[in-house]
Amino acid sequence: MDADVPGTVLKRERTRDAVLELIESRSPGDAIPSERALCALLDVSRPTVRAAVDELVAAGLLVREHGRGMFVAPAKITQELVAGDRALSVPQAAGAWSSRLLEFTTLQAGARVGRKLRMSPAAEIVYVARLRLVDGAPMAIEHLHIRAELVPGLSAQELESGDLYEHLRATHGVHVHEAVQAIEPTVVTRAEAGLLDVPELSPALLFERLTSDTTGRPVEYVHSLYRGDRYRIVSRLALGPAAEVAPDLEGHHPGIPPGDFAHGDAIASSTRGDIQAGA
């Protein structure tokens, strides 16, 4: 790295790139040199190193541990959106996904949810809050609102294990077909931070999804909060026709749950805000 690069911003950018190279050459959990050692290695000032390291910590690439040092953060969970002939398809995200139920009750839809589900505010919905985990680590908080008349006898077990949409299809005869989903940046509240094991006001991605069945009837409204330091969205844009590849019918699609979607049905996706890879 050139020590005499003019300009504080450029110098910090070069420092960030150099530290990023160190991170990319190591595995999650590996230590990287201390700030003092990085100053000597890169021939830059302590404030320049600290600013670059702070940025990488905020981006979820580095973890500081008091009294121990700095370490490469766990690998991020990547959700890929791929442009197909008709709509976006959703390859599975990495990791072993599981759920922990936080709340499960039946209540009136209310004005806002009733409007989204095209039902009376006095009509009943099943409300579910669940914590989504990847390899045992908290990744997201999901709030589900499902038409109660569609899921009589829906059990907590169905919501904690397996594929929810498969349960809806096999047990309740509900065939989901299409989802309109919006994604935007946000920050977590104190209560959300406690569940997700991140500091208060940490960056996050807010997903809002309205799912319809094969008749066009709204089935479910969901809003979910995904950790900004461990989750990112990547879009692959097809610029021309390609050979068809058989869909992978196994696995879980965070953000957009599995089920009929995994079997080739269309997905309409709407994105609000500028979502950058880095969640």
N, C-alpha and C positions, 0 to 999 in steps of 0.2 A: 504493500500500500504506500502511496506517495505521502510523505509527511508534510510536504509543502503545498498541498492542494489549497488554493485560496477559497475563502467562504466557509462560514460555520455550518451552513446547511449541507453543502456538498461534503464537507469533512465528516459530518455525522452520518450522512448517507453511506459514505465509503466504509465508515466504521461499522455501521449496521450490517452492510453486506459481508464484511469480513467475519463478524460474529455469526452471521447466518450460515456462512460456509462451515464454521466450526460445528454448529448445531447439526447441519445436514450430513456431516461426516461421522456423527455419533448416533447412538441408539437412545430411545427414551429411557430416562433415568440416569444416563451418564452425566458426570460432572463436566463443567467447562471451566477454564481458568478464571480466577478471581478478577475483579475490576482492576486491582493493582497490577496483576500480571498482564491483563489485556492492554493496559496503558503502555507497558514496556514492550509488549509484543507488537503493537500497532503504531507505537510512537505518536500517541495522541494524549490529550489531557484527560484527567479524571472526569470532569463534567461532560466531555464529549462521549466517553465510554458509557457513563451512567445514563445519558439521554438515549443512546442507542439501545442499551440493555432494557431500560424502562419500556421502550416501544415494543421490544420483542416479548417482554413479560406480558404487557397489555394485549398483545396479539395471540397469547396462549402458546408461544413457542418455547419460552423459558419459564422455569419455576425457581423462585428464591426461597430458600429455607433458612430461617434465622439461625445463625451459629454454625451452619453446615456449608453454605455456599450456593452456587447456581447449578441447575441441572436441566437437561433437555426434557421438555414437557412430554406427556403421553401423546401418542399419535392422534391426530384429529379424525373424527368420523366424517366421511365425505358422502354427501348425497348428490348423485349425478342425475341431471335432467338431459335427456337425449331427444333431439328433434326427429320425429318419424314422418311417414307420409301424411298421416291424419292429425296427429297431435303429439304431445310429449309423452315419451315412455319413461319409466322410472326403474332403472337398475337397482338392485338391492344395495344397501349400505353395509359397511363392514361391522363386525362385532356380533356378540350374542346378546340379543335384546330380550328384556324381561320387564314385567310391570309389578308395581306395588300399589295396591288400592289405598287411596287417601280418603275418599268419600263416595258413598253410593246411596242414592235416595230417589224417591219419586216426588215431583213437585209440579206446580203450575208453570207453564212456559213463560209467562210474563210477556210484556209488549215486544221487547227487542227480539228475543229468541223466537217468539211466536211469529213475528213478521218474517224472520229468516226461514222458518220451517213451513210458512204458509198455513198456519193453524191459529185457532183462537188463543188469546192470552190465558184463558182459563183452562185450556186443555192440558193434559198431563204429559210431562216428559220424564225420562230417566236421566238424571244428572249424575255424572261420574267424574271424579277427579282421580288421576293416577299418576304416579311417578314412573317415568320410563328410565330404565337403566341399561347400560352397555357394559358387558363383562363385569357386572356388579357395581359400576360407578354411575351415579345419577347424571342423566343427560337432558331430561326434559320433563316438564309438567304439562299434562294434557287435561283439558276440561271438555268432556263430551256431553252433548245434549241430543238425546235420541227420542223420537216419537214413541211414547209409552205403548200405544196400541199395537205397534209393530213388533214389540219384543216382550210379550207376556211371559213371566217366569224367568226373565234374564237373571242370571246368577253372577255372584261375585267371581266365581271360578272362571267363568267365560271371559271376564274382563282382566284376569290376572295371568292367564296362560293361553298359549296358542294364538291363532289368528282371529281377531275379532270379526272381520268380515266373513271369514269361513264359517264362524259360529252363526252369524246372522243368516247366512245362506242355508247352512245345513239344518239348523235348529229352528229358525223362525221363518224360513222361506223368503227372506229379504235379499234380493239380488242387486247389490250396488253396481252402478254402471259408469257414472261420471262424477268428477269432483272439480269444483272451481276453487282454487286456492290462491291466497295472497300472502306475501311474505314481506315483512318490513323490520327494520332495526328498532330495538328498544333497550331498556335496562331493567334489571331485576329489583323488586322491592326487598325489604328486610326479610319478610316471611318466605318469599321465593328463594332468596339467597341461602336461607337456612336449609331448605330442602335440596337445593342443587349443590350445596357445599362450595359456594363462591362468595366473594365479598359483595356487600350491598352496592347497588348501582353498577354492577358488572354488565358489560354488553351482552345482549341476547338477541335471538331471532324470534319474532312473533309470527306464527302461522295461523291463518284463519281459513277454514275449509268448510264448504257446504257440499254434502254428498247427496246424490240423487239415485233413485233406482231406475230400472229399465223402462218404467212408465213416465219418468221425468218428475216423480214425486220426491220432494226433499225428505231424506231419511235422518240425517244427522248434521248437526252444526258443531264444529270443534274449534277451539282456539288453544294453541299450544305454545309453550315457551321453551326454546332450545338454547342451551349454553353457547354463548358466543365464542368462548375460548376453546371449545372442543368440537364444534360442528360447523360445517361450511357447505355451501351450495355451489356446484360446478355445472355449467351448461355446455353440452357438446352440440354444436350446430352442424347439421348435415347440409353441405353445399351442392350435393348432387345425389342421384340414386345410387344405392349400394345393394349388394347381395343380401337376401333375407337371412336372418339368423334366428334359430329357434329360441323362443323366450325361456328364461330361467324361471321355472315354476316354484323354486324353493327360496326360502329366506324372507327377510323382513325389509320393508321400505319405510324407514322413518320419515316423518313429515306427512307423507301420504301412506296410510297403512296398506298392508297386502290384502289379498282377497281377489275379487273379480278383476281388479286393476292388473294384478300379476298375470292374468290369463289373457291379456291382450286388449281389454276394453279401453276406450279412449279416455284421456284425461285432459281437461281444459285447465290451463294454468294462467293465473293473473298475478303479476308481481308488482307491489307498490314499493317505492323507494329504490335506492341503489344498493343492492346486496352485493357485497364484495366477498370473494373467497378469503377466508380468514376466520370463519366462525369456528 
